[in-house]
Amino acid sequence: MSVTERINLHVQQLPQPLQIEVLHFVEFLAAKLQAQAAREDELLWSQFSLAQALRGMEDEDGPVYDDVDFKQKWR
């Protein structure tokens, strides 16, 4: 018996208010999974975009910064 069939057997034995609660939980899990997939997709695009923006910059002449340049002085 599959997991889906086992879940259906249990849900059918519950009163309708609890079946609705199970439905809401399943919808919550589906939304959570979809949001996670969207975040992962956004991260991949951000990494790709950054890689494309920085491509070839290592060959450009520009200022060279050291630790002293990064320290901020407060008066």
C-alpha positions in Angstrom: 0.0 0.0 0.0 1.4 3.4 -1.0 1.9 6.3 1.4 -0.9 8.2 -0.4 -3.3 5.3 0.1 -2.4 5.0 3.8 -3.0 8.8 4.2 -6.3 8.5 2.5 -7.5 5.7 4.7 -6.6 7.7 7.8 -8.2 10.9 6.5 -11.4 9.2 5.6 -11.9 8.1 9.2 -11.6 11.6 10.5 -14.5 14.0 11.0 -14.9 16.7 8.4 -13.4 19.5 10.6 -10.2 17.5 11.0 -10.2 16.6 7.3 -10.2 20.3 6.6 -7.3 20.8 9.0 -5.4 18.1 7.2 -6.1 19.8 3.9 -4.9 23.1 5.2 -1.7 21.5 6.4 -1.1 19.8 3.1 -1.6 23.2 1.3 0.8 24.8 3.8 3.5 22.1 3.0 2.9 22.6 -0.8 3.3 26.4 -0.4 6.4 25.9 1.7 8.0 23.6 -0.9 7.1 26.1 -3.7 8.7 29.0 -1.8 11.8 27.0 -1.1 12.2 26.1 -4.8 11.7 29.8 -5.7 14.4 30.8 -3.3 16.8 28.3 -4.7 16.0 29.4 -8.2 16.6 33.1 -7.2 19.9 32.2 -5.6 21.1 30.4 -8.7 20.2 33.4 -10.9 21.9 35.8 -8.5 25.1 33.7 -8.6 24.9 33.5 -12.4 24.3 37.3 -12.6 27.2 38.1 -10.3 29.5 35.8 -12.2 28.6 37.4 -15.5 29.0 40.9 -14.1 32.5 40.1 -12.7 33.6 38.1 -15.8 36.8 39.6 -17.2 37.3 42.1 -14.4 40.4 40.3 -13.0 42.2 41.4 -16.2 41.3 45.1 -15.9 43.6 47.7 -14.5 42.1 49.3 -11.4 42.9 50.3 -7.9 44.4 47.7 -5.6 43.0 47.9 -2.1 44.6 46.6 1.1 43.5 46.2 4.7 44.2 49.9 5.5 41.9 51.0 2.8 39.0 49.0 4.3 39.4 50.3 7.8 37.1 53.2 8.7 38.3 55.8 11.1 36.0 57.4 13.6 36.7 60.8 15.2 
